[in-house]
């Protein structure tokens, strides 16, 4: 196979002649010298071509080449602290693979969000979006590596389901031959079944919520990593959350410094993400909100504004535990010391980003679970298989779901979640 060179590996090629295959992301000229910004999917690099370094025809062709044309360039790599990325390539040859047939629509001028979202298929080529999505990939890899190395088994859960997991008001319904089916809201219920077979499991996949929300924290289709653990209580679940988030943030800090720099992210704030995290109860959180002058009544669910205020009280993620039964799903275990609340926990990211993880201890007793399902109006016949998990060797168990997009929005310091996934699906956005 022929030798392939990538911009992301330029540190290995200092002083060597390489051929790069990519796209023209930018250009400036002093008249006699061209400075070309070339990207190849692994990074961006400056390529320099002077008259005489390449033949006149190639020089003129490069000088007029439209943005985002594809090209193949050959030159010598040299370390240069002044160059973006710390290296540049002095060209000796260049070949246009395919010149763009039209002017590239995304220019240096200011574009509105609707325009950029309509051109999302092109916007993801920009340096900012490139940085965000590479950080996303690192976050997912760090999470799976962390769990894999600790004996968790990754098992897929169905996307088409016969019942709800998080409530019937946000279900997407579809036809399934002669039956009704729904797009999955979470893999958790099925994770509980696999945890009873394998002990420690997780799934990674999309979730769908037909929630008519337009906030900066909501997507209709989003991705979660969801561990579930047999023989685990609420404290175990919180410990696992802390270690996972610490590992994910640490991996991004060590592997994606250049991308965080592009985003102008305050990395000192991320460096403080070290376990153990602060832990407060829901009741303590309500008291904190009221002391801060924010009127909140005990028993209600926290909204985005409430979570923002709470999370800004801490310099690292905070774990809020023991939410009221009324605001948590039917499967949450009751607190034996306070029947009003459940053994649940949400992790709120600092800097006002709010909930990034939700979970807790699952109800263990079949009779109690049936009673709770009746209280909540859950059709018991549809969940007989779920009740079987309590009838045949039930154990204390728990888990959580970490929302990839919310996590990435926080780590990247983004104002809106729409930039954290290649093609976001929102209330009024189904294209491209």
C-alpha positions as CSV (number, residue, x, y, z in Angstrom):
1,X,0.0,0.0,0.0
2,X,1.2,3.5,-0.7
3,X,2.3,5.7,2.1
4,X,-0.5,8.0,3.4
5,X,0.2,11.2,5.3
6,X,-2.2,13.1,7.5
7,X,-2.1,16.6,8.9
8,X,-2.9,15.3,12.4
9,X,0.5,13.4,12.3
10,X,2.7,16.3,11.1
11,X,4.8,16.1,14.2
12,X,6.1,12.8,12.9
13,X,7.1,14.2,9.5
14,X,9.2,17.3,10.4
15,X,11.8,17.8,7.6
16,X,10.3,15.2,5.3
17,X,8.5,15.6,2.0
18,X,4.9,14.5,2.2
19,X,1.8,14.4,0.0
20,X,-1.4,15.5,1.5
21,X,-4.9,15.0,0.1
22,X,-7.6,17.4,1.2
23,X,-9.6,20.5,0.6
24,X,-8.8,24.2,0.3
25,X,-10.2,25.8,3.4
26,X,-8.6,29.3,3.0
27,X,-6.2,31.4,1.0
28,X,-4.3,34.6,1.2
29,X,-1.6,36.1,-1.1
30,X,1.2,38.6,-1.0
31,X,1.4,38.6,-4.8
32,X,4.5,36.4,-5.1
33,X,3.6,34.0,-2.3
34,X,0.4,32.0,-1.7
35,X,-0.6,30.9,1.8
36,X,-3.1,28.0,1.5
37,X,-5.0,26.6,4.4
38,X,-5.5,22.9,3.7
39,X,-7.7,20.5,5.7
40,X,-7.9,16.7,5.4
41,X,-10.3,15.7,8.1
42,X,-7.5,15.2,10.7
43,X,-6.5,18.9,11.0
44,X,-5.7,22.1,9.2
45,X,-2.2,23.2,8.0
46,X,-0.7,26.1,6.1
47,X,0.9,25.3,2.8
48,X,3.2,27.9,1.2
49,X,3.8,28.3,-2.5
50,X,6.0,30.9,-4.1
51,X,6.5,31.7,-7.7
52,X,9.3,29.4,-8.7
53,X,8.5,26.8,-6.1
54,X,5.8,25.4,-8.4
55,X,5.4,26.0,-12.1
56,X,3.6,29.1,-13.3
57,X,0.4,27.3,-14.4
58,X,0.0,25.6,-11.1
59,X,0.6,28.9,-9.2
60,X,-2.1,30.7,-11.2
61,X,-4.5,27.8,-10.8
62,X,-4.0,27.8,-7.0
63,X,-4.4,31.6,-6.9
64,X,-7.8,31.3,-8.5
65,X,-9.0,28.0,-7.0
66,X,-12.4,28.3,-5.3
67,X,-12.7,27.6,-1.7
68,X,-13.4,23.9,-0.7
69,X,-12.0,22.6,-3.9
70,X,-10.3,19.3,-3.4
71,X,-6.5,19.1,-4.1
72,X,-3.4,17.0,-3.6
73,X,-0.3,18.9,-2.5
74,X,3.3,17.8,-2.0
75,X,6.0,19.6,0.0
76,X,8.4,19.6,2.8
77,X,7.2,19.8,6.4
78,X,8.8,22.3,8.7
79,X,8.1,23.3,12.3
80,X,7.0,26.9,12.6
81,X,5.6,28.4,15.8
82,X,4.0,31.2,13.8
83,X,2.0,28.8,11.6
84,X,-1.5,27.5,12.7
85,X,-0.9,24.1,14.2
86,X,2.9,24.7,14.6
87,X,3.9,23.3,11.2
88,X,3.8,24.4,7.6
89,X,4.4,22.8,4.3
90,X,6.6,24.4,1.5
91,X,5.0,23.2,-1.7
92,X,6.9,21.7,-4.6
93,X,3.9,20.3,-6.4
94,X,0.1,20.6,-6.4
95,X,-2.7,18.9,-8.3
96,X,-6.4,20.0,-8.3
97,X,-8.5,17.0,-7.9
98,X,-11.9,18.7,-8.3
99,X,-12.4,22.5,-8.5
100,X,-15.6,23.7,-6.8
101,X,-18.1,24.5,-9.5
102,X,-19.7,27.4,-7.5
103,X,-18.7,30.0,-4.9
104,X,-18.7,28.4,-1.5
105,X,-21.8,29.7,0.3
106,X,-20.2,30.0,3.8
107,X,-17.9,32.9,3.7
108,X,-16.0,34.9,6.4
109,X,-18.9,37.3,6.7
110,X,-21.4,36.9,9.5
111,X,-24.1,34.3,8.8
112,X,-27.4,33.8,10.7
113,X,-28.1,30.6,12.5
114,X,-30.9,29.5,10.2
115,X,-28.6,29.9,7.2
116,X,-25.9,27.9,8.9
117,X,-28.3,25.2,9.9
118,X,-29.7,25.0,6.4
119,X,-26.1,24.4,5.3
120,X,-25.1,22.1,8.1
121,X,-23.7,19.6,5.7
122,X,-21.1,22.3,4.8
123,X,-20.9,24.1,8.1
124,X,-19.3,21.0,9.7
125,X,-16.2,21.6,7.6
126,X,-15.4,24.8,9.5
127,X,-12.7,24.9,12.1
128,X,-15.1,25.5,15.0
129,X,-17.5,22.7,14.1
130,X,-14.5,20.5,13.3
131,X,-13.3,21.1,16.9
132,X,-16.6,20.4,18.5
133,X,-17.3,17.1,16.7
134,X,-13.8,15.8,17.3
135,X,-14.3,16.5,21.0
136,X,-17.6,14.7,20.8
137,X,-15.8,11.6,19.3
138,X,-13.2,11.7,22.0
139,X,-15.8,11.9,24.8
140,X,-17.6,8.8,23.4
141,X,-14.4,6.9,23.1
142,X,-13.2,7.8,26.6
143,X,-16.6,6.7,28.0
144,X,-16.6,3.4,26.3
145,X,-12.9,2.7,27.1
146,X,-13.5,3.6,30.7
147,X,-16.4,1.1,31.0
148,X,-14.9,-1.6,28.9
149,X,-11.7,-1.5,31.0
150,X,-13.8,-2.1,34.1
151,X,-15.6,-5.2,32.9
152,X,-18.8,-3.7,31.5
153,X,-20.3,-5.4,28.5
154,X,-21.7,-3.2,25.7
155,X,-25.0,-4.6,24.6
156,X,-27.4,-2.9,22.2
157,X,-31.0,-2.2,23.1
158,X,-33.9,-1.9,20.7
159,X,-34.8,1.4,19.0
160,X,-38.3,0.1,18.2
161,X,-40.1,-0.6,21.5
162,X,-43.7,-1.6,22.4
163,X,-44.0,0.6,25.5
164,X,-42.8,3.9,27.0
165,X,-39.8,4.3,29.3
166,X,-40.0,8.0,30.3
167,X,-43.7,8.8,30.0
168,X,-46.3,8.6,27.2
169,X,-46.4,12.3,26.4
170,X,-43.1,12.4,24.5
171,X,-43.4,9.2,22.4
172,X,-42.9,9.0,18.7
173,X,-45.4,6.4,17.4
174,X,-44.9,4.4,14.3
175,X,-46.6,1.4,12.6
176,X,-45.1,-2.0,13.2
177,X,-47.0,-4.2,10.7
178,X,-50.2,-4.9,12.6
179,X,-49.1,-3.3,15.9
180,X,-48.1,0.1,17.2
181,X,-44.4,0.7,18.1
182,X,-42.5,3.7,19.5
183,X,-39.0,5.1,19.0
184,X,-37.0,4.4,22.1
185,X,-36.8,7.1,24.8
186,X,-34.0,5.2,26.6
187,X,-32.4,1.8,26.7
188,X,-32.6,1.6,30.4
189,X,-35.4,-1.0,30.9
190,X,-33.7,-3.4,28.6
191,X,-30.4,-2.7,30.2
192,X,-31.9,-3.9,33.5
193,X,-32.6,-7.2,31.9
194,X,-29.1,-7.6,30.5
195,X,-27.6,-6.5,33.8
196,X,-29.4,-9.4,35.5
197,X,-27.7,-11.7,33.0
198,X,-24.2,-10.1,32.8
199,X,-23.8,-8.0,35.9
200,X,-22.4,-4.8,34.5
201,X,-23.6,-3.6,31.1
202,X,-24.0,-0.4,29.0
203,X,-25.6,0.7,25.8
204,X,-24.8,3.6,23.5
205,X,-27.4,4.8,21.1
206,X,-29.9,7.3,20.1
207,X,-33.0,8.3,22.1
208,X,-36.1,10.1,20.8
209,X,-38.3,12.4,22.8
210,X,-41.3,14.1,21.1
211,X,-40.9,17.1,23.5
212,X,-42.1,20.4,22.1
213,X,-39.3,22.3,23.5
214,X,-37.1,24.9,21.9
215,X,-34.6,25.5,24.6
216,X,-30.8,25.5,24.1
217,X,-30.6,22.2,26.0
218,X,-33.1,20.1,24.0
219,X,-32.8,17.9,20.9
220,X,-35.5,15.6,19.6
221,X,-32.9,12.9,18.7
222,X,-30.0,12.6,21.1
223,X,-27.4,10.1,22.1
224,X,-26.9,8.5,25.6
225,X,-24.4,6.2,27.2
226,X,-26.3,4.2,29.8
227,X,-24.6,1.9,32.2
228,X,-26.6,-0.5,34.5
229,X,-25.2,-2.4,37.4
230,X,-26.5,-5.4,39.4
231,X,-25.9,-5.3,43.1
232,X,-25.5,-1.5,43.2
233,X,-27.1,1.1,45.4
234,X,-27.4,4.9,45.0
235,X,-24.0,5.5,46.4
236,X,-22.5,3.0,43.9
237,X,-24.3,4.8,41.1
238,X,-22.9,8.2,42.1
239,X,-19.4,6.9,42.5
240,X,-19.5,5.4,39.0
241,X,-20.9,8.6,37.5
242,X,-18.1,10.7,39.1
243,X,-15.3,8.5,37.8
244,X,-16.8,8.3,34.3
245,X,-17.2,12.1,33.9
246,X,-13.8,12.7,35.4
247,X,-12.2,10.3,32.9
248,X,-14.1,11.8,30.0
249,X,-13.1,15.4,30.8
250,X,-9.5,14.3,31.5
251,X,-9.2,12.6,28.1
252,X,-10.5,15.6,26.3
253,X,-8.0,17.9,28.2
254,X,-5.1,15.7,27.3
255,X,-6.1,14.8,23.7
256,X,-8.0,17.8,22.4
257,X,-6.0,20.8,23.7
258,X,-5.8,22.3,20.1
259,X,-9.6,21.9,19.6
260,X,-10.4,23.5,23.0
261,X,-8.0,26.4,22.0
262,X,-10.0,26.9,18.8
263,X,-13.1,27.2,20.9
264,X,-11.4,29.5,23.3
265,X,-12.5,27.3,26.2
266,X,-11.4,28.0,29.7
267,X,-9.5,24.8,30.4
268,X,-8.9,25.8,34.1
269,X,-12.6,25.3,34.7
270,X,-12.4,21.8,33.2
271,X,-9.2,21.0,35.2
272,X,-11.2,21.4,38.4
273,X,-13.5,18.4,37.4
274,X,-12.0,16.0,39.9
275,X,-13.9,13.5,42.0
276,X,-15.4,13.5,44.6
277,X,-18.1,16.0,43.4
278,X,-20.3,17.9,45.8
279,X,-23.5,16.0,46.8
280,X,-26.7,17.7,48.0
281,X,-30.2,16.4,48.4
282,X,-33.2,17.8,46.5
283,X,-34.4,19.4,49.7
284,X,-31.1,21.1,50.3
285,X,-31.2,22.3,46.6
286,X,-34.6,23.8,47.2
287,X,-33.3,25.6,50.3
288,X,-30.3,27.0,48.3
289,X,-32.6,28.3,45.6
290,X,-34.8,30.1,48.1
291,X,-31.8,31.6,49.9
292,X,-30.6,32.9,46.5
293,X,-33.9,34.7,46.1
294,X,-35.4,32.3,43.6
295,X,-38.8,31.2,44.7
296,X,-39.2,27.5,44.3
297,X,-41.7,25.2,46.0
298,X,-40.7,21.8,47.3
299,X,-42.2,19.0,45.2
300,X,-41.7,20.6,41.7
301,X,-39.2,19.4,39.1
302,X,-36.3,21.7,38.4
303,X,-36.4,23.6,35.1
304,X,-33.5,24.9,33.1
305,X,-33.4,28.2,35.1
306,X,-33.4,26.4,38.5
307,X,-30.6,24.0,37.4
308,X,-28.6,27.0,36.0
309,X,-28.8,28.8,39.3
310,X,-27.8,25.7,41.3
311,X,-25.0,24.6,39.1
312,X,-23.4,28.1,39.3
313,X,-23.0,27.6,43.0
314,X,-20.3,25.0,42.4
315,X,-17.0,24.9,40.5
316,X,-17.4,21.3,39.4
317,X,-20.4,19.0,38.7
318,X,-22.8,18.6,41.6
319,X,-24.9,15.6,42.4
320,X,-28.5,16.3,43.5
321,X,-30.1,13.3,45.1
322,X,-33.5,12.1,46.4
323,X,-36.0,13.8,44.2
324,X,-39.8,13.6,45.1
325,X,-41.6,10.5,43.8
326,X,-43.9,12.8,41.7
327,X,-41.1,14.0,39.4
328,X,-39.4,10.7,38.8
329,X,-40.4,7.7,36.8
330,X,-42.2,4.7,38.3
331,X,-39.2,2.4,38.4
332,X,-37.2,4.6,40.9
333,X,-36.6,2.9,44.3
334,X,-38.3,4.6,47.3
335,X,-36.0,6.1,50.0
336,X,-36.6,3.9,53.1
337,X,-35.9,6.8,55.4
338,X,-38.4,9.2,53.6
339,X,-41.3,7.8,51.7
340,X,-41.8,11.2,49.9
341,X,-38.6,10.8,47.9
342,X,-36.7,8.3,45.6
343,X,-33.2,7.0,45.5
344,X,-32.5,9.1,42.4
345,X,-29.7,11.4,41.4
346,X,-29.1,14.0,38.7
347,X,-25.6,15.4,37.9
348,X,-25.6,19.1,37.1
349,X,-22.7,20.5,35.2
350,X,-21.1,23.8,36.4
351,X,-21.1,27.2,34.7
352,X,-24.9,27.1,34.3
353,X,-25.1,24.0,32.0
354,X,-27.5,22.0,34.2
355,X,-28.3,18.3,34.0
356,X,-25.9,16.1,32.0
357,X,-26.6,12.8,33.9
358,X,-29.8,11.3,35.4
359,X,-30.2,8.0,37.2
360,X,-30.5,6.2,40.5
361,X,-31.4,3.0,42.2
362,X,-34.2,0.9,40.6
363,X,-37.1,-0.5,42.4
364,X,-36.3,-4.1,43.5
365,X,-39.6,-5.5,44.8
366,X,-42.2,-6.7,42.3
367,X,-45.2,-5.9,44.5
368,X,-44.0,-2.4,45.2
369,X,-43.3,-1.8,41.6
370,X,-46.8,-3.0,40.6
371,X,-48.3,-0.7,43.1
372,X,-46.3,2.3,41.8
373,X,-47.2,1.5,38.3
374,X,-50.9,1.5,39.2
375,X,-50.5,4.9,40.9
376,X,-48.9,6.3,37.8
377,X,-51.4,4.7,35.4
378,X,-48.8,2.5,33.7
379,X,-50.4,-0.5,31.9
380,X,-49.0,-3.4,33.9
381,X,-49.8,-6.1,31.2
382,X,-47.4,-4.4,28.9
383,X,-44.6,-4.6,31.4
384,X,-44.9,-8.2,32.6
385,X,-41.4,-9.0,31.2
386,X,-40.0,-6.1,33.3
387,X,-41.7,-7.4,36.4
388,X,-40.2,-10.8,35.7
389,X,-36.8,-9.2,36.5
390,X,-38.1,-8.8,40.1
391,X,-39.8,-12.2,40.2
392,X,-36.7,-14.3,39.4
393,X,-33.8,-13.3,41.6
394,X,-34.2,-9.6,42.1
395,X,-31.2,-7.7,43.5
396,X,-30.5,-4.1,44.3
397,X,-29.5,-2.5,41.1
398,X,-29.1,0.9,39.5
399,X,-27.7,3.0,36.6
400,X,-27.9,6.2,34.7
401,X,-27.9,7.9,31.4
402,X,-25.3,10.4,30.3
403,X,-26.4,12.7,27.5
404,X,-23.6,13.0,25.0
405,X,-24.8,16.3,23.5
406,X,-25.3,18.1,26.8
407,X,-21.9,16.8,28.0
408,X,-20.2,18.1,24.9
409,X,-22.0,21.5,25.1
410,X,-20.7,22.0,28.6
411,X,-17.1,20.8,27.9
412,X,-16.9,23.0,24.8
413,X,-18.6,26.0,26.4
414,X,-21.3,26.2,23.8
415,X,-24.3,28.4,24.1
416,X,-26.6,25.9,22.3
417,X,-26.7,22.2,22.0
418,X,-27.4,22.2,18.2
419,X,-23.6,22.3,17.5
420,X,-22.8,19.1,19.4
421,X,-24.2,16.6,16.9
422,X,-23.5,16.5,13.1
423,X,-27.1,16.8,12.1
424,X,-29.3,18.0,14.9
425,X,-33.0,17.3,15.0
426,X,-35.0,20.0,16.8
427,X,-38.7,21.0,17.0
428,X,-38.6,22.9,13.7
429,X,-35.5,21.3,12.2
430,X,-35.5,18.0,10.2
431,X,-33.2,19.0,7.4
432,X,-30.6,18.5,6.1
